[in-house]
């Protein structure tokens, strides 16, 4: 098993992984929605604003996480959003996702990222250090349907740095149906 920063050449395989994983867990419509999101990240988002990480087993992509830059109206805190994440259904429950996220966190920390946020399942993400926050601490870019899923962690071993004012995400994920 190898974790790495994606450098290109496997877009279709990555999109297919997300589509199948989300179809298996959430249904066909969600699979298409997330596949379209991943395609926008891979094809339309400037490289300086997105980092895609992969887990490879026997030359197959079995896991992927995408982090994208968040910017703020009133802060320069280097904060990135983890969304989405996928592990092939047959590989779930084997530590692939946790290992990949930890690898990505180490990479981002070395690049100066101070904190990371995601909008997801606290039961899973707490295993890699995420804790619940409120929008009073860091506002989300769009209205959250499930505010309890707004979770974050410091990559510097400190408390989450509160941020006020408007939060902006990259265009690929700036769609209300994803929040």
C-alpha angles and dihedrals in degrees: 000000000000129000118202147159109259113243100179142272100092104070095128092050092050093047090049091051092054093043094051096042094051092041089054094049105030108016139261097296093053090046091056093044093053093041089055090049092051091048090054090050093049098041107029110028119091111246091237088063101045137048120190119196127194140196112212125196119178090347091305125118104237099163140024138176126188124207122189133186121262119203129196137213093224107022143059095201106141101238129163133193122229107213134164118017128178138179120187109262092240090055099047119118093030099097095259095126095044092048093048094048091048089050090050092048091052091050094048092046090055088052091055101261107155102192141003131212133193137180105223153084111337090200090065102031094047086069088068097042107273118144130190117267132177130233087250086069097041120359116225118237092239135018112289118226090199109030091182087070093064102107136160147174138200116242090199097062092251135107119285110276109236116233128198130196129037123337121213128200129193116277095252092069098030093107123115094222089066094056 
